[in-house]
């Protein structure tokens, strides 16, 4: 028999995708009669299905062999892909496709080091209770963060997001403000901090790139003032450890100061500048809006942020 239909000519809108179920039975049984019984159809109906499949794939699929049919080379190639495809379709059509208690795999988040230090412990508590089989991958933000959301490389991101482009949804997680942190025995720890006293101190700046002004420096520049940045480090933990063992001070979000103050080594004072409060947001792609797993993830991240904010008040 000659099969003249090319796969490149197949129009899925006209193809009967139920044939894939029949194909799975035929390839598994290698026998039309047994496949018909498995499918709950007559033997002639199964034979007709095989004929349509042969035309669809432009291949015999089942060929004569010792003692009966064997799979053609094309059928051998198709079989593992077909099983995965049918499994994925079955999962997609499940009434409740996501159960946190049995879920496995990874959740991928873009989050600055500072916010990860604050939120991750609360997030892990929820995962331990609700989804012990899920793991979290936290990656640092990058210039292509929005593209990572759009491509599906990450599930969500946390950060300062003033405007979200089309297709990206965001919601407020928590509000924050800046405070100045120093070791408890620091000469300036008795406060208050005047602007002159603040500028006389030597400062640590947490900077991923290691260059460029921090928001505090922009505010000072508007006043024609400046401070001495003695040290730049790429992450919060290095900065906190250095501040705990020196007279360098650091101006950082209050949520992080609360975390550091919990170590009972620091004092946090209001900086002598009009530094605006800011909002940390959660952002995700619209394609995930109604996905059960993603909706659950967003709920526990919001709860983690609320718990973090409520618990922080007792630390300073």
N, C-alpha and C positions, 0 to 999 in steps of 0.2 A: 504494500500500500504506500502511496506517495502522499506526504502531508505538505500542503502548500501554503498554510497560513503562517506568517512570521509573527513572532512575539512583538515585534516593533509595531505591528498593525493592530494589536489588541486594544480595544477601547473599553476601559474598565466600566464605563457607564452602561455598556451593553453586555458585559460579561456577567454570568451567574456565579456569584462568589460562593454559593452553596456547593458548587462543584469542588471547592477546595476540601470540604469535609469528605466528599466521596473519594477524592484523590487520596486523602490520608488513609481511609479504610482500604482502598485498593492496593496501595503501596505496602501497607502493613500486612494484609492477608495474602497478597500475590495470588488471589483467587477470586473470580467474579462472584461466584455463588456465596462464598463465605462473607465477602464484603457486603453483598446484598442483605444477608441476614444481620450483619452488624449494623447496617444502616436502616433496617426496617423497611426495605423496599423489595420489589420483585427482582428476580435474576435478569429479565429483559430490561428493566429500568436501569439496573446497574451496568448492563452492557452498553446501553445508550449513553450513560454518563461517561463511561470509558471512551466511547467514540468521540464525544464532545471534548473531553480532556485531551485526547490525542490531537484533535484539530487545534485546540487552543494553544497547546505547547509545541505544536509541529514536531511531535516525537511519538514513538510507539508507546513509551512509558513501560508497558509490560510486554516482554518478548518471550518467545518459546525457549524453554530450557529443559534440562533433564528432569522429567517428572512433573512438568508444569511450567508456569510463568516464572521468569526472573525479571529483576529491574533492569531497565536500560541504563546506560551511563548518565543520561540526562535525568532520569528518575532518581538515581543515587545522589546526584547533586542537589536536586530539589528537596529531597526528603527532610534533611535537618532544618532547612530554612522554613519549610512548610510547618513542621512541628512547632518551631519557635513562633511563627506567625499566628497559628491557631491558639497557642497559649496566651500570646499577647492580646488577641481579640477577646478571648474568654475573660481575661483579667479586666479588660476595658469595659466589658458588659456586666461585670459583677455589680450587684446592687450596692455593696459597701466595699469598694476596692481597697480601702486603707484602714488598717487596724493598728494603732500605735503599739499595742502590746506585743504584736507579732512581727512588726516591721523591722527590716534590716537594711543595711546600706549606709549611705552618707548623706548628710545635709551640708551643703556648701554655702558659706557666708563670706561676704566681703565686709571687713570691719576693722577700723583702726585699732592699733595696739592698745591705746588708752581705753577705748570703749569695750574692747574684749576683756580687759582686766576687770571691768566693773560688771558687765552683763553675764559673762560666761559662767561664773559659779552658780548664779541663779538659774540659768538655762540648763546647766548640767543636772541640777536638782530635779527639774521637771522631767528631763529625759530619763533619769534613773527611776522615777516613779511610773512614768507613762509609757516610755519607749526604750527599754533597756538595750534593745538590739540595734538602735540607731547610733551612729557616730557623727561627730561634727568636724568639719574641716573649715578652719577660719583662715582666710587669706587677707593680706594687707590690701587696702584700696589702691587703685592704679588709675592712670589717666583714662584708660578705656573701661572704666567701671560700668558705665551705661551699656556699652557694647557687650560686656560680659553678661548682663541681665538679658539683653535682647537675644543673644546667641544661646542662652541656656547654660553657659559655663558655670554660673552660680545660681543658687535659688533665691537669694535676697541679699541686700546690703544695708548696713547701718552707717549713717554719717550725716554731715551737714549738707542738706539738699535743698537749695533755695528754689529751684525750678525743676520740675520733672518733664522731660520731653513726652511727646505722644507715645502711648503704649506703656508707659511706666507709671505705676500707681505708688503713692507714698502715704504714710500716716505718721503722726507724731508719736514718738516713743516717750520722751521725757524732755523737760527743760533743764538747762544747766547754766552756771555762771562761773566766773573765774575768781580764784582766791590765791593768796600767796602762802606757800608752804615753806617751813624752815624747821630745823631740829629744835627740840624743846629747850636745849641749853643755849640757843643762839642769843647773842647780845640784844637783838631786836625783838625777841620773842615776847617781851612784855607789852609791846605795842603802845599806842596805835602807830600805824605807819603813815608818816607824812610823805608827801611827794619827794622832798629833799632827802629824807632818810631812806626812802625806797630806792632812789637813784644812786645813793652812796653805796648800796650793797652790790655784790657781784652775783650774777644770775646764771642759772642753767636754763637752756631752751631745749625742749624735745622737738626734734626736726628729723623727719624721715630722709629728706634730701640733704640736710646739713648746710643748706644755704638759704638766704632770703629772710626777710623780716617776719617776726611773729605778729599776731594781732595787737599785742601790747606795744610793740615797737611802732606800728602804724599810728596808734593813738598818741604815743609820745611825740612822734614826728609832727603831728598836727599841732602840738603845743610847743614846737621848737625845742623839745627836750630829747634826751636819749639816755639809755642805761648801758652799762657794760655787761655784755654777754660773755662771761668767762669761759663757758663750756657749752657745746652743742652735742647732744647724744641722740641716737635714733629711736630710743624707746623709754617708756615710763619707768620701768624697773631699774634700769641703770641710773636714771636721774634721781630716783628716790633713794637709792642706796648711797649715792654720792652726797646728796643733801643731808642724809642722816649722819654723815661722818665729816662734814665740813661746814663752813659758814656760807656756802653758796645757797641761794634761795631759788625757788621756782614758782612761777605763776601758772596755774593749771586749773582744769575744771573742778568744781566743787565735788562732784561725784567721785572723782579720783582722789581728791584730798581726803575724803571720808575713808576711802579704802586704806590709804597710807596712815591716816590718823588712828585707824584701828590697830596699828602696830605700836601705838603709844610712844612713838619716837618723835612725833612732829606736832607743831602748832600751826594752825591755819588762820591767817588774818585777812581782812578785806584790803585789797589793793587801793592805793590812793588815786584811782583813776575811774572815770565813768566808763566802765567796760560793760557793754550790752550783754543781756542774757541771750542765750542761743538755744535752738531746738535740735535735738538729735532725732532723726527720722528713720523709719524702716521703709525700704523701697523694693518693689518686685515688678515683674512683667505682667501685663494684663492677661497673658495666656494662662497664668497660674491662678487667676482670681477665684475660680470656682473649683479648683482641684482639691479634693479632700485632704491630701497630705499637706499641701501648702497652706490651706486654711488653718489646719491644726498647728503647723509650725508658727504661723503669724500669731495665733492666740497665745501660745506659750511664750513667745518673745515679748509680747505686750505684758503678760503677767510677770515675766522676769523683770521688766523695766519698772513696773509698779512696785514690786517687792523690793527692788534695789532702792528706789526713791524713799519708800516708807522706812526701810531699815537704816538708811543713811543718817536720818535725823538724830539717832542716838549715838552716833560716832564722833560728832564734833559739838 
